[in-house]
Amino acid sequence: MRDVQNDLDERGINIQKVGIKDFDIPLKIRRKNLSNRTVNAKARVTVSLPENYKGTHMSRFVEVLTDWQNKDVLGSDLRGCITQIAEKLSAKDGELQLDFKYFINKTAPVSKLVSPLGYDCMFKSILLNHNTENEKYKFILGVKVPVTTLCPCSKEISEYGAHNQRAMVSVNICYDTSKHHIWIEDLIQEIESCASSSIYSLLKREDEKFVTEQAYNNPKFVEDVLRDIVTILRKNEIIKSFEIECDSMESIHNHSAWAYQKEIK
């Protein structure tokens, strides 16, 4: 049977990335101090395509991902997956991104009731110049953490009360997975510690009192949240680079307050 994808293309254009996206796949994730959990991940996987190839082989991406769905993934293990994809498709470069919802049980501060809170997380594996002396690999762990911020200026000028809002903090970190591992739970906990208060799924009245008073006693501008996170990530010798975005959805304005920082150590 003729394989048209292997036909010669004469336009002389190397394609940087070609593959599949929004591919749903169950993925086993190793959890800190807990049993493994299967999450529903959306995969985007691509390879480079030399100018002489007419097309890539979409089925081969799915074959490798299907094989990897039953492995216990730390994130660091994904180098083997993207390497296998690159080899199966005879590609020099490859990239795999997995987006998934990760649930962590959170305990309410006073009632001690436990409820799950979902966080949007991401694993990204990037392989460049495979099977050459210049082969490079990079792994990125990403989390999106909802938090509460309370405006210091509003607290200062108001006779009582202060406006507060939910903010979304997005953090991507890059580190050497061959030597180290950073748990999703630890990264989320560090981010939450930099906000005016954490967010919970389940709060009774005594918890709500505690959380609102905690935020009032710990006012933070969006700049404060970002700078506190930068300080923590700079001190972490494992992390090679990081990217932070803090989006505070203002409760008294028709816009968001926003801060961003990207650093390479």
C-alpha angles and dihedrals in degrees: 000000000000117000106211092187089069093055117118116261115207102192093094097227122139110207113221097204132010129156142087134316138187090032108160115221135162110239130192111225124194111231129206110263091342139090117275119275130211113226132186106246131188111216131206112185127174142168135194116260121212118231094250095059118086095205146346127250108256095187092062092062090055092046093058095042090050090052091051097047092087097049121100101248124207094171090247088075091064093085087077091052097051090042090054090049093050092050094046090053096037089237130157095208132033138176132193125187124183119190118191145157112250119197123209123184110237125197117220110241099239111012090042091218113158124224135160121254119195123223126191107235137179140200118196126184121189122190120187132185094002117204093012134104088255096055111149132185130192130184123197126193115199132188134177112208124190113215141163123252126189120200114245091201093052090050092049098051100036123088088216135003131011133224116259134178146176116270131191117220116196117193129180119186132186123205141155105274093189090069108023146029130206117198120227089226093056094048092049092048091052092051093048091052089062095058130082087253142343123253124239135193095218124038129165120203094270089051093049090052091051095047096047092047091046090054091046091053091046107047116181134185115213085253090056093053092049095046092049091052092046089053092053095046093046090056093051104093092194093065115085098185139354143192124204131188123180117190115185112193099214118225097204099036133063091232141054129252108232138189132178137186134175123183138175114200 
